[in-house]
């Protein structure tokens, strides 16, 4: 067969696959087995048989799934696998496409991606794919937001926990790191189950009015938990009231006592997920060794039981910061009492203490409009502040990492997550489809939120913690 005939045949196969996969979820696999990495090469040879086993074990996914497999031609292993006879069993179950070169339109079309390559190539692929998908979404005319893309990274060279932080918007990419292709079936089944209920896609999370929290019900479920329990708390406005000077919002003695007691229970994992910087969180809570801390919306994390902070944005480039600072500086110069707070992944303009508050509120709308042209950022309207934050971090990403570190949804049977601000909605969104969670908005029931429940004040949150640690089933270990 001539080269031209081969190209025509490949194009015909691709067109047929596109048509057959039109109303299905597309699983895109890309493999770059390194000839010098025997472990990676071995896992690469197992990918197709693993997918065959998955479809045999879960035949109900046949009608929902289409699979594309891209195998790099850079190694002898690849050449042994590019024969149609090697991959034909998959095509008997689902629409299947196999080629040796990446196809950009498949990347943008894919709902789930499996990457089997070394970590450097994985990071490059993720960045290139994000750029490709962003350009595709910019040219889309349907007005709909992009569908989140699930990415499974197979990396035998790295420990599973904590996962390598992908530099991607959490609302657009849901990344899972596994060490062996044997973990693909369970991971894939979990993702597909989250995307489908019966034959229908899961409805995206939508804000609603929360119900007042019934403390006795929470205490009863806390006492009945048999596995692990997880607590996730914002700080300002959640564990302490909002005050005019942030440095004055210090934890009370009762709060510290309750957190200490919660951390002593071996079933409990407790995190404070805050926009505050590392120094403040360390000064207030550093003595609680088993308390997890996340600073600057997830830019830095200190795992429970560890003393070192992890810089989650070590390799990130944030070119928007000088322009954002210039915009905030322009508005600050004309409004005495307003101030700018700079952090690694965000810049915030505070106008709570403006000498002319009415003028500051009016100018905040102009400032917001001026910020809209910045690339690669989320703009958050907070309580008397405007925040520009990198799309690479948010509290929802932190929650996903913590859940993965605990072993996934099945390892935990009690979750409490509380927050009061727009940044905390990312946490509520990450937990929205988990029926075991008590997501709590600290605020009025008239506010639209992704949280299921609400409490009026931060003091009520602290009081609830006191009731939990005083309950009969609360256990304490001998040390923190």
C-alpha positions as CSV (number, residue, x, y, z in Angstrom):
1,X,0.0,0.0,0.0
2,X,1.4,3.4,-1.0
3,X,1.9,6.2,1.5
4,X,-1.0,8.2,0.0
5,X,-3.3,5.2,0.3
6,X,-2.2,4.7,3.9
7,X,-3.0,8.4,4.7
8,X,-6.4,8.2,3.0
9,X,-7.2,5.0,4.9
10,X,-6.2,6.7,8.2
11,X,-8.3,9.7,7.4
12,X,-11.3,7.5,6.6
13,X,-10.8,5.7,9.9
14,X,-10.6,9.0,11.8
15,X,-13.8,10.3,10.1
16,X,-15.6,7.1,11.0
17,X,-14.5,7.4,14.6
18,X,-15.6,11.0,14.9
19,X,-19.0,10.1,13.6
20,X,-19.3,7.0,15.8
21,X,-18.2,8.9,19.0
22,X,-20.5,11.8,18.5
23,X,-22.9,11.0,21.4
24,X,-20.3,9.2,23.5
25,X,-17.7,10.1,26.1
26,X,-14.3,10.0,24.5
27,X,-11.4,8.3,26.3
28,X,-8.1,9.6,24.8
29,X,-4.9,7.6,25.6
30,X,-1.5,8.9,24.7
31,X,1.7,6.8,25.3
32,X,5.3,7.8,24.9
33,X,7.2,4.8,26.3
34,X,10.8,5.8,26.9
35,X,13.3,3.1,25.6
36,X,15.5,3.7,28.6
37,X,12.7,3.2,31.1
38,X,12.0,-0.5,31.4
39,X,9.2,0.0,33.9
40,X,7.4,2.6,31.7
41,X,7.8,0.3,28.7
42,X,6.3,-2.6,30.5
43,X,3.3,-0.6,31.7
44,X,2.8,0.7,28.1
45,X,2.4,-2.9,26.8
46,X,-0.3,-3.5,29.4
47,X,-2.5,-0.5,28.6
48,X,-4.6,-2.0,25.8
49,X,-5.1,-5.4,27.6
50,X,-6.1,-3.4,30.7
51,X,-8.7,-1.5,28.8
52,X,-10.0,-4.7,27.3
53,X,-10.4,-6.2,30.8
54,X,-12.2,-3.0,31.9
55,X,-14.8,-3.3,29.1
56,X,-15.2,-7.0,29.8
57,X,-15.8,-6.4,33.5
58,X,-18.1,-3.4,32.9
59,X,-20.1,-4.1,29.7
60,X,-22.6,-1.4,30.6
61,X,-20.1,1.3,29.5
62,X,-19.9,-0.1,26.0
63,X,-22.8,2.2,24.8
64,X,-21.3,5.3,26.5
65,X,-17.6,5.1,25.6
66,X,-15.3,5.7,22.5
67,X,-11.6,5.1,22.8
68,X,-8.7,6.7,20.9
69,X,-5.1,5.4,21.4
70,X,-2.1,7.4,20.3
71,X,1.1,5.5,20.5
72,X,4.4,7.3,19.8
73,X,6.6,5.7,17.1
74,X,9.8,6.5,19.0
75,X,10.5,3.1,20.4
76,X,10.6,-0.6,19.4
77,X,7.7,-1.3,21.8
78,X,5.5,1.0,19.8
79,X,6.3,-0.7,16.5
80,X,5.2,-4.0,18.0
81,X,1.9,-2.5,19.0
82,X,0.8,-0.5,16.0
83,X,-0.5,-3.5,14.0
84,X,-4.4,-3.4,13.8
85,X,-4.5,-7.0,14.9
86,X,-3.0,-6.0,18.2
87,X,-5.8,-3.6,19.0
88,X,-8.8,-5.1,17.3
89,X,-10.4,-6.6,20.4
90,X,-11.3,-3.1,21.6
91,X,-13.0,-2.2,18.4
92,X,-15.4,-5.1,18.9
93,X,-16.7,-3.4,22.1
94,X,-16.6,0.3,21.4
95,X,-15.7,2.8,18.6
96,X,-11.9,2.7,18.5
97,X,-9.2,4.7,16.8
98,X,-5.5,3.9,16.8
99,X,-2.7,6.1,15.4
100,X,1.0,6.9,16.0
101,X,0.6,10.7,15.9
102,X,-1.4,13.0,18.2
103,X,-4.5,14.5,16.8
104,X,-5.3,18.0,18.3
105,X,-9.0,17.8,17.6
106,X,-9.2,14.5,19.7
107,X,-7.5,16.2,22.6
108,X,-10.1,19.0,22.6
109,X,-12.9,16.6,22.1
110,X,-11.8,14.1,24.9
111,X,-13.7,13.9,28.2
112,X,-11.1,11.6,29.8
113,X,-7.4,11.4,29.0
114,X,-4.9,8.8,30.1
115,X,-1.2,9.8,29.8
116,X,1.5,7.2,30.0
117,X,4.8,9.0,29.7
118,X,7.5,10.4,31.9
119,X,6.7,13.3,34.2
120,X,8.4,16.0,32.2
121,X,6.4,15.0,29.1
122,X,3.2,14.9,31.2
123,X,3.7,18.4,32.4
124,X,4.4,19.6,28.8
125,X,1.4,17.7,27.5
126,X,-0.9,19.3,30.1
127,X,0.3,22.8,29.4
128,X,0.0,22.3,25.6
129,X,-3.4,20.7,25.9
130,X,-4.7,23.6,28.1
131,X,-3.5,26.1,25.5
132,X,-5.1,24.1,22.7
133,X,-8.4,23.7,24.5
134,X,-8.4,27.4,25.6
135,X,-8.0,28.5,22.0
136,X,-10.7,26.1,20.9
137,X,-13.1,27.5,23.6
138,X,-12.3,31.1,22.6
139,X,-13.5,30.3,19.0
140,X,-16.6,28.4,20.2
141,X,-19.8,30.2,19.4
142,X,-22.2,28.2,21.6
143,X,-21.7,30.3,24.6
144,X,-21.4,27.3,26.9
145,X,-18.6,26.9,29.4
146,X,-16.0,24.1,28.6
147,X,-16.8,20.7,30.0
148,X,-14.2,19.7,32.7
149,X,-11.6,17.2,31.3
150,X,-10.5,14.3,33.5
151,X,-6.8,13.4,33.2
152,X,-5.3,10.2,34.6
153,X,-1.5,10.4,34.8
154,X,0.3,7.1,35.0
155,X,3.6,7.8,36.6
156,X,5.5,4.8,38.2
157,X,8.4,7.0,39.1
158,X,6.6,9.1,41.7
159,X,4.8,8.3,45.0
160,X,1.1,8.6,44.8
161,X,0.8,11.0,47.8
162,X,0.9,13.9,47.7
163,X,0.1,14.1,43.9
164,X,2.2,16.4,41.7
165,X,0.2,19.6,41.5
166,X,-0.9,20.3,37.9
167,X,-0.6,23.9,36.9
168,X,-4.2,23.9,35.5
169,X,-7.5,25.6,36.3
170,X,-9.3,23.2,38.7
171,X,-12.7,23.8,37.2
172,X,-11.5,22.8,33.7
173,X,-9.2,19.9,34.6
174,X,-9.6,17.1,37.2
175,X,-6.2,15.4,37.4
176,X,-5.6,12.0,39.1
177,X,-2.1,10.5,39.5
178,X,-1.7,6.7,39.7
179,X,1.4,4.6,39.7
180,X,0.4,1.5,37.7
181,X,-2.0,0.7,34.8
182,X,-3.6,-1.9,37.1
183,X,-5.3,1.1,38.8
184,X,-6.9,2.3,35.6
185,X,-10.1,0.2,35.7
186,X,-11.2,1.3,39.2
187,X,-10.1,4.9,38.5
188,X,-11.9,5.0,35.1
189,X,-15.1,3.4,36.5
190,X,-15.2,6.0,39.3
191,X,-14.8,8.9,36.8
192,X,-17.5,7.4,34.5
193,X,-19.8,6.9,37.4
194,X,-19.4,10.5,38.4
195,X,-20.2,11.6,34.9
196,X,-23.3,9.4,34.5
197,X,-26.3,8.6,36.6
198,X,-28.1,5.8,34.7
199,X,-27.9,7.0,31.1
200,X,-27.7,10.7,31.9
201,X,-24.9,13.1,32.6
202,X,-24.7,14.4,36.1
203,X,-26.1,17.9,36.3
204,X,-23.5,20.6,37.1
205,X,-23.5,22.1,40.6
206,X,-25.9,25.0,40.8
207,X,-26.2,27.5,43.7
208,X,-29.4,27.4,45.9
209,X,-30.6,28.6,49.3
210,X,-29.0,26.6,52.2
211,X,-31.0,24.9,55.0
212,X,-30.3,25.9,58.6
213,X,-27.9,23.3,60.1
214,X,-29.4,21.0,62.7
215,X,-26.6,20.5,65.2
216,X,-28.0,17.3,66.8
217,X,-28.1,15.6,63.4
218,X,-24.4,16.5,62.7
219,X,-23.4,15.2,66.1
220,X,-25.2,11.9,65.6
221,X,-23.5,11.3,62.2
222,X,-20.2,12.3,63.7
223,X,-20.6,9.7,66.5
224,X,-21.7,7.1,64.0
225,X,-18.7,7.4,61.7
226,X,-16.8,4.1,61.5
227,X,-14.1,5.2,59.0
228,X,-12.2,8.5,58.7
229,X,-13.6,11.9,59.4
230,X,-12.5,15.0,57.5
231,X,-12.8,18.6,58.6
232,X,-12.1,21.6,56.2
233,X,-12.4,25.1,57.6
234,X,-11.9,28.5,56.1
235,X,-10.5,30.9,58.8
236,X,-11.6,34.6,58.5
237,X,-15.4,34.8,58.8
238,X,-15.7,31.1,59.6
239,X,-13.6,30.3,62.7
240,X,-13.3,34.0,63.7
241,X,-15.4,37.1,62.9
242,X,-14.4,39.5,60.2
243,X,-12.7,42.5,61.7
244,X,-11.4,45.8,60.3
245,X,-7.8,45.0,60.8
246,X,-6.9,41.4,59.6
247,X,-4.0,41.1,62.0
248,X,-6.5,41.4,64.9
249,X,-8.4,38.3,63.9
250,X,-6.7,35.9,66.2
251,X,-8.0,32.5,67.3
252,X,-9.7,32.4,70.7
253,X,-8.6,30.0,73.5
254,X,-11.8,28.0,73.1
255,X,-11.2,27.5,69.3
256,X,-7.7,26.3,69.9
257,X,-8.8,23.9,72.6
258,X,-11.5,22.5,70.3
259,X,-9.1,22.1,67.3
260,X,-6.6,20.4,69.7
261,X,-9.3,17.9,70.8
262,X,-10.4,17.2,67.2
263,X,-6.8,16.6,66.1
264,X,-6.3,14.1,69.0
265,X,-9.1,11.8,67.8
266,X,-7.3,9.2,65.5
267,X,-10.3,9.1,63.2
268,X,-10.1,12.8,62.5
269,X,-8.2,14.7,59.8
270,X,-8.5,18.5,60.3
271,X,-7.5,21.2,57.8
272,X,-7.6,25.0,57.8
273,X,-7.8,26.1,54.2
274,X,-7.3,29.8,54.2
275,X,-6.3,32.8,52.0
276,X,-3.9,33.8,54.8
277,X,-0.2,33.6,54.3
278,X,2.1,30.9,55.8
279,X,3.5,33.1,58.6
280,X,0.1,34.0,60.0
281,X,-1.2,30.4,59.9
282,X,2.1,29.1,61.4
283,X,2.1,31.7,64.2
284,X,-1.5,30.9,65.1
285,X,-1.6,27.1,64.6
286,X,1.9,25.8,64.1
287,X,2.0,24.3,67.5
288,X,-0.8,21.8,66.5
289,X,1.4,19.3,64.7
290,X,-1.4,17.1,63.3
291,X,-3.4,20.1,61.9
292,X,-3.2,20.5,58.1
293,X,-2.7,24.0,56.9
294,X,-3.2,25.5,53.4
295,X,-2.1,29.1,52.8
296,X,-3.0,31.5,50.0
297,X,-5.8,29.4,48.7
298,X,-3.6,26.4,48.1
299,X,-0.4,28.1,47.0
300,X,1.3,26.5,50.0
301,X,0.4,23.4,51.9
302,X,1.7,21.8,55.2
303,X,0.5,18.2,55.5
304,X,-0.7,17.0,58.9
305,X,2.3,15.7,61.0
306,X,4.8,17.5,58.8
307,X,6.8,20.7,59.6
308,X,7.8,21.8,56.1
309,X,5.5,23.7,53.7
310,X,5.2,22.6,50.1
311,X,5.3,25.3,47.4
312,X,2.5,24.2,45.0
313,X,3.4,26.9,42.5
314,X,7.2,26.5,42.5
315,X,7.4,26.4,38.7
316,X,4.5,28.7,37.8
317,X,4.8,31.9,35.8
318,X,2.4,34.7,36.6
319,X,2.8,37.4,34.0
320,X,-0.4,39.2,34.9
321,X,0.8,40.5,38.3
322,X,2.5,43.7,37.3
323,X,-0.5,44.9,35.3
324,X,-2.9,44.0,38.1
325,X,-0.7,45.9,40.6
326,X,-0.7,48.9,38.4
327,X,-4.6,48.9,38.2
328,X,-5.0,48.5,41.9
329,X,-2.3,51.2,42.6
330,X,-4.3,53.7,40.4
331,X,-7.4,53.3,42.5
332,X,-5.6,53.2,45.8
333,X,-3.9,56.5,45.2
334,X,-7.2,58.3,44.9
335,X,-8.9,56.6,47.9
336,X,-7.1,57.1,51.2
337,X,-7.6,54.2,53.6
338,X,-7.6,51.5,50.9
339,X,-4.7,49.2,50.6
340,X,-3.2,46.5,48.5
341,X,-2.2,43.0,49.7
342,X,0.2,41.0,47.6
343,X,0.6,37.2,47.8
344,X,2.3,34.7,45.7
345,X,-0.7,33.8,43.5
346,X,-3.0,36.7,44.1
347,X,-3.3,40.5,44.7
348,X,-6.2,41.9,46.7
349,X,-7.5,45.5,47.0
350,X,-9.1,46.1,50.4
351,X,-11.4,49.1,50.8
352,X,-13.2,48.3,54.0
353,X,-11.3,51.1,55.8
354,X,-11.6,53.7,53.1
355,X,-12.1,57.2,54.4
356,X,-14.9,57.7,51.9
357,X,-16.5,54.2,51.8
358,X,-19.3,55.2,49.4
359,X,-16.8,56.5,46.9
360,X,-14.7,53.3,47.3
361,X,-17.7,51.1,46.7
362,X,-18.5,53.0,43.5
363,X,-14.9,52.9,42.3
364,X,-14.7,49.1,43.0
365,X,-17.1,48.6,40.1
366,X,-14.8,50.6,37.8
367,X,-11.8,48.7,39.1
368,X,-13.5,45.4,38.5
369,X,-14.1,46.4,34.9
370,X,-10.5,47.4,34.4
371,X,-9.4,43.9,35.6
372,X,-11.5,41.9,33.2
373,X,-8.9,42.1,30.4
374,X,-6.2,40.3,32.4
375,X,-5.4,36.8,31.1
376,X,-5.0,33.7,33.3
377,X,-6.8,35.0,36.4
378,X,-10.1,34.7,38.4
379,X,-11.5,38.0,39.7
380,X,-13.3,37.6,43.0
381,X,-15.6,40.1,44.6
382,X,-15.3,39.6,48.3
383,X,-16.4,41.4,51.4
384,X,-15.2,44.9,50.8
385,X,-12.3,43.7,48.6
386,X,-11.5,42.8,45.1
387,X,-9.1,39.9,44.5
388,X,-7.2,38.9,41.4
389,X,-6.1,35.3,41.7
390,X,-4.3,32.9,39.4
391,X,-6.5,30.3,37.8
392,X,-3.9,27.7,38.8
393,X,-5.0,27.6,42.4
394,X,-8.1,27.6,44.4
395,X,-9.5,26.0,47.5
396,X,-11.4,23.4,45.5
397,X,-8.1,22.1,44.2
398,X,-6.9,21.8,47.8
399,X,-9.9,19.7,48.8
400,X,-9.4,17.3,45.8
401,X,-5.7,16.8,46.9
402,X,-6.7,16.1,50.5
403,X,-9.4,13.7,49.5
404,X,-7.0,11.8,47.2
405,X,-4.4,11.7,50.0
406,X,-7.0,10.1,52.3
407,X,-7.7,7.4,49.8
408,X,-10.7,8.7,48.0
409,X,-14.4,9.1,48.8
410,X,-14.8,5.5,50.1
411,X,-12.2,6.0,52.9
412,X,-14.2,8.8,54.6
413,X,-17.8,8.6,56.0
414,X,-18.1,12.0,57.6
415,X,-17.0,15.3,56.1
416,X,-17.6,18.8,57.4
417,X,-16.6,21.9,55.3
418,X,-17.3,25.4,56.4
419,X,-16.7,28.8,54.8
420,X,-18.2,32.2,54.4
421,X,-16.8,33.8,51.2
422,X,-16.7,33.5,47.4
423,X,-13.4,31.6,47.6
424,X,-15.1,28.9,49.7
425,X,-17.6,28.1,47.0
426,X,-14.8,26.2,45.3
427,X,-14.6,23.9,48.3
428,X,-18.4,23.4,48.3
429,X,-18.3,22.7,44.5
430,X,-15.6,20.0,45.0
431,X,-17.8,18.3,47.5
432,X,-21.2,19.0,45.9
433,X,-21.9,15.4,44.7
434,X,-20.8,13.7,47.9
435,X,-23.8,12.9,50.0
436,X,-21.7,12.3,53.1
437,X,-20.6,16.0,53.4
438,X,-21.9,18.7,55.6
439,X,-21.0,21.8,53.6
440,X,-21.8,24.9,55.7
441,X,-22.1,28.5,54.6
442,X,-21.4,31.0,57.5
443,X,-24.1,33.5,56.5
444,X,-27.8,33.9,56.1
445,X,-30.1,31.3,54.4
446,X,-31.1,34.0,51.8
447,X,-27.7,33.8,50.2
448,X,-27.3,31.6,47.1
449,X,-24.5,29.1,47.7
450,X,-23.3,25.6,46.8
451,X,-23.3,24.7,50.5
452,X,-26.1,22.5,51.7
453,X,-26.5,24.1,55.2
454,X,-25.8,27.4,56.9
455,X,-25.0,28.9,60.3
456,X,-25.4,32.6,61.0
457,X,-22.1,33.4,62.7
458,X,-18.6,32.1,63.2
459,X,-19.3,31.7,66.9
460,X,-21.9,29.1,66.0
461,X,-19.3,27.2,64.1
462,X,-16.9,27.2,67.1
463,X,-19.7,26.2,69.4
464,X,-20.6,23.3,67.1
465,X,-16.9,22.1,67.3
466,X,-17.2,22.3,71.1
467,X,-20.3,20.0,71.0
468,X,-18.5,17.5,68.8
469,X,-15.5,17.1,71.0
470,X,-17.7,16.8,74.1
471,X,-19.8,14.0,72.5
472,X,-19.5,10.5,74.1
473,X,-18.0,8.9,71.0
474,X,-15.2,11.4,70.6
475,X,-11.8,9.6,71.1
476,X,-8.5,11.1,72.0
477,X,-5.0,9.7,71.4
478,X,-2.2,10.5,73.8
479,X,-0.3,13.0,71.6
480,X,-0.6,15.5,68.8
